[in-house]
């Protein structure tokens, strides 16, 4: 379908803008091209409706009592997290190493 509408009658309309949608998906192939909304530009607006289902996520609240051993645990974790260098993660192996450092910290605290 056309998405560029030239204001010059000597130029033909063409396809410029693209959507990448999932083939044969009724949820993701619900799109519209709006040629009447293209001015002052010569590009038509494109819209897509993506259905997002409501899902109930149960949330639980927990309280940590002041001066409890849990407070010390969290303080130790925070100190440990600050000491792990995450300033340069150039590849997957480096990321896995950092994740392993976090795991080791959790296991040792």
WOSULSUL-V384674 format. One record per run of one state. SS is the DSSP state (H for helix, E for strand, C for the rest). FROM is the first residue (numbers start at 0). LEN is the number of residues. If there is no record, write none. Layout:
# WOSULSUL-V384674
ss | from | len
SS | FROM | LEN
SS | FROM | LEN
This chain:
# WOSULSUL-V384674
ss | from | len
C | 0 | 3
E | 3 | 1
C | 4 | 9
E | 13 | 1
C | 14 | 16
E | 30 | 4
H | 34 | 3
C | 37 | 5
E | 42 | 1
C | 43 | 1
E | 44 | 4
C | 48 | 20
H | 68 | 15
C | 83 | 8
H | 91 | 17
C | 108 | 1
